[in-house]
Amino acid sequence: MSESFQEKTEKPTEKRLQDARDKGKVARSPELSSCFIILFSSIFLYFTFTRTFQETYRTYVHAIQNANVDISLSNVFDTLSFALSGWLKVTVPIFVFLIVLSISANVLQTGFRLSPKALKFDFNALNPITGLGKFFSLRSLQELVKSLFKIAILAWVSYSLIKNELPAIMALPREDTRIIGSFMGKLAFTLAIKLGIVFFFLAVLDFMFQKWQFMKDMMMTKQEVIEESKEREGNPLVKSRIRSLQRQFSRRRMLEDVKKADVIVTNPTTYAVALSYRAKEMAAPKVVAKGAGFVADKIKSIARMHGIPIMENKPLAQALFFGVKIGDYIPEKFYVIVAELLARVYKIRKRVGP
């Protein structure tokens, strides 16, 4: 079946998620950044409003007081320098705070990561057909419905607050300007806080939806999982061939070691175990080769070619075949019976054993 017709039923692998992160594709909600900016900047401005107002007031007073001085290059420069200094004192802290808020909101969602691939220019983004396809897609409709829903909720919260304060607002024309300014400032702050709190819950829901949507988009077909596994671990056929060659090489090396054996223990038809013992070099007899079926026949054939004795002992052959690995010394419980075999071998060869 073609991959394009396969259903995406498999969870995304870590490699697929990492590739998406490298391209800047992560689950994030722009609404959460906006929420942080509205909520915390309102609190920041509320506590720094007095200082901001004073700096602004000083700048305007200085400009008015020096409006009638002689127009000269130095006077103009001094006035502009003072105005610029006052403007920077007012705006720079706000802009720095907003930048920190925006970065923090994104780091909280995705963690701190740099994605150079996301900065590359994509010519496909200039394709008007692709743009229209995105504009009239199901995703665009979802975003439109979400935006209208959020606007409706925020409008209802704003309307409820203003409606409750409407009598006080209608009485403001009879009040002093300071009272009017104080009331409007508190009303704006209260409205911003309430909108920020409501916006925060909406942003959290939107983030959860974006994360679900992202994981859904990252789902993979079974064929994609197989292809990625091949890419990461190698083609199973190639790996199988490598393992087969390794087994052949290991078997060939093992059969070469049969030539160094002192005795071959058989059962006698199925198993064959080659034992070697050098009194001054080994603590105990060692299994240098073993095999069953065809390999056992090969071991016995090599033993006959090199004059190595073949001894029949069914229980010992089976026990050594299943219980001792190639290259390991035999367990202590086999010392006596193996010693008897070696003694017989030495007697046949007319050698004196230890």
N, C-alpha and C positions, 0 to 999 in steps of 0.2 A: 504494500500500500504506500502511496506517495506520502511523504512527510507532511505536505501541505494539507492533507485531508485527515491527519491524525489528530485526535483530541488531546488537549493539554491536560493530562491527569496527574503528572508527577510534580512533586514539590521542587522548587529551584535548588540546585546544588550550590555549595559555597563558592565555587568558581564562577558560576553565572552571576551570583549576587556581587562578588568582588569585581567582575568585569563591568557590571552596571555602575558600581560605586566609582570606578576609575573614569567612567564616562560622565560622571556627575548625575546619574540617574538614581535618586534615593527617594524614599517616602518622606515627604515634607509638606507642611501646610503653610501657604503664604499668610493665611489668616492669623496664625499664631504669632508671627512677627508683627503684624498690624496691631494685634491685641496687646502685646508687650509695649509697643510704642504708645498706644493710647493710654493704657493704664498707668504705666510707670512715669511717662513724661508728664501726665496730669499731676501726679503726686510731686514730682520734681519741681514743676512750675509753681505749685501751690506753696511750697516751702521756700522757694527762691524769688517769689513775685515781688516782695518788698525791695530786695536788693536790685532786681532788674528795673523796677519802676524808678528807683532812686538814680541809677546810672542813666537811664533814659531822660529823666527830668533834668539832671545836671547837664547833659549834652545839649538839650534844647535851650535851657537858660543861658548857657555859655554862648550859644549861637545868637540868641536874641540880644544879649548884652553887648556883643561885639559886632552887631549889624551895622552900626553907624561909624565905625572906625575908618580911617583912611585906607583905601584899597591899595594894597601893595603886595608884592610877592611874598614877603615874610609873613604879613598878617593873614593872607589867604592860606598859606601853608600851615600856620599855627592852628587856624580854625579847622581846616580839614584834618589835620593830625589829631586834634582833640576829638573831633566827631568820629573819626575812624577808630580811635582807641576806645571810646565809649561804646561804639557799635560792636567791636570785637569782644569787649568784656561781657556784653549782654548775650551775644549770639554763639560765641565759641563754646562755652560750657553746654549750651543746649544741643548744638550739633554733635559735640563729642559724646554726650549722653545718649543721643538718639543712635549714633553709630554703634556704640557699645551694646545698646539694647538690641539692635537689629542683628549683630553678630552673635550675641548670646542666645537669642531665640533660635537661630539656625543651628548653632552648636548643640543646644539641648535636644534638638530633633534628630540630627544626623551624626553628631560627634564632630570633632575637628578633623577635617580631611581636605587635602588639596587635590583637585582634579584637573590637571593640565589639558587633558583631552576635551574637557567641556569648553575650553577657551578657544579651541580651533574653529576656524571659520568654515561653515557648512554651506556650500552652494545650493544644496537642496532646499534650504530654508527660503531661498529667493524664488522658488518655483511657485507660481500663482495657483496652479492646479492642486499642488500639495496643500497650500494654504487654504484653499476653498474646501478641500476634503476634510481638513481639521475643523474648519469653521462649521460645517454642516454635519459633523459626526455626532455619535451618541454621547461621547465624552463632553462635547461642547453643550449639548442639551442638559446633561447632568449639572455642569457648572452653572448654567443659566438658572436652573431650578434652585440650586443651592443659594445662589446670589440673591434671587428674589425672596427666598425664604428668610435669609439673614437680614435683608433690608426691611422686610415686613416686621420682624421681631424688634429690630433696633428702632424703627419708626414708632412702634407701639410703646416701647419703653420711654422714648423721648416725649411722646404725646402725653403719657400718663403723668410724667413728672411735671411738665409744663401746665397741664390741666390742674394739678393740685396746687400749683403756685400762681395760678392765673389771678386770683383776687389780689395778691400782693403785687403782682406785676402791674395790674391796672392802677394801683395806688401809687406807683413810683413817681409819676409826674409831679406830685405834690411834695415830694421829699427833696432833701438836699442832694447835691451831686455826689458827695462822698458816700452817702447812704446808698444812692443808686449804684455807684461803682462797686461798693462792698457787696451789695445784694446780688448784682449780676455776676460778680466774680465767684461768690459761693455757689450760685445756681449753676454756673458753667462747670465748676469743679465737681459738684454733686452729679450733674448729668454725665460728665466724662467718666467718673468712677463707676456709676451704674452701667453705662454703656460698655466700659472696659470689662466689668465682671461678667456681664451677659455675653460679650464678645469672646471672653476667655472660654466659657463653657462651649460656645459654638465652635471655637477654634480647636478645642480638644476633640470634639466629635468629628470635626473635619479631618484632623490629623489621624484619628483612628480609621476613618473611611479611606484616606489617602494611603495609609499603610496596607489596608486590606486590598485596595485596588492595585497597589504596586506589586504585592505578592501574587495577586491573580494574574497580572501581566507577565510576571516572571515565570509562571508555570511552564513546564516543559513537556514535550511529548516523550514517549518511551524511546523513540529512535534518537532524539537529541541526547537523552541520558546515556544511551549506548555509545553514541559517537563521542561524547565528552569523556566517557570512561576509556575509550580507545585512545583518545588523544592524551589523556593524563597517564594512563598505565601501560599503554601500548596495545597493539592488536592481539586479541586472544590467540589467534592462529600462530602469530610470530612467537608469542610467549610460550605456547605449547611446543613449538619447534625447538626453541632454545632449551626448554627443560628436557626435551627428548635427547638433544645433543649432549647436555650435561650428564644425563643418565648414562648415555653410551660411553662418554669419556671416563666417567667414574667406574663403570663396569670394566672398561678396558684396562684401567689402571689397577683395579682389584685383581683381574685375571693375571696381570703381570706379577702381582705380589704372591700369587699361588706358587710361583717358582721358588720363593724363599721359605715355603712352609716345610715343616718337618713331618706332618702327618695330615691325612684327610679323613675326617670322621663322616660316615654316611649312615643312612637308615635302611637299606642301601639304595633305594630307587628314586626317592623324592628329594631329599635334602643332602647337602654336602657342605661341610665346614672345614676350612683349612686352618691349622694351628701351627704356630711357630714359637720356638723357645730358645733363648740364648741365655745361658745361666749367668754369665757375667754382665749382661746388658739388661735383662728383664727381671722384674720381681716375680712374674708368674707367666705361664703360657698366654699367648695373645691370639685373638681371632684376626687373621689377616685377610680372609675372604670367606664368603658364604653365598649360597644360592639354592634355588629350588627349580625343579624341572629342567629346562634347557640349560640354564646357568649351572646347575649342579652337574649335568653331564659334561659341560665345558670344563668345569674345574677338575673333574675326574680325568678327562682326556689330557689336560695339561699335566696333571700329576703323573700319569702313565708315561708321557713323553719324557719327563725329567726324573723318572725313577723314584717318585715320592710315594711312600706306602699309603695304601687306602685301607682303613680299618672300619669294619662294620660294628656300629653300636647305636641301635635305634633310639633308645631313651636319651642318650647323651647328644646325639646329632640334633634331635628335635629341641632339646633343652637349650643347647648352644645357639641354634638358629633363631629361636624366638626370644631368648633371654639376654643375648650378648651382642652388642653392636660391633661392626667392623672397626678394628683398631683398639678395642678395649681388652683388658685382661680378663681372664675367666674368673668367676666368683670362687671364693674359698671352698665352697661345698663341692666343687668339681676337682679339687686338687688331687685327691687320691686316685680317682678313676682315670684322670688324664695322665697322671704320673705312671700308672700301670701301662697305658697305651704307649707312652714315650719310651718306657723301659723295653717294651716289646720291639719298638722301632729301632732303638739303639742296639738291641740284641741282633736284630736282623742285619743291621749295618755294621755289626761288630764294633760299635762305639760304646764307650763307657760314659754313662750319664752321671750327673751329680747325685 
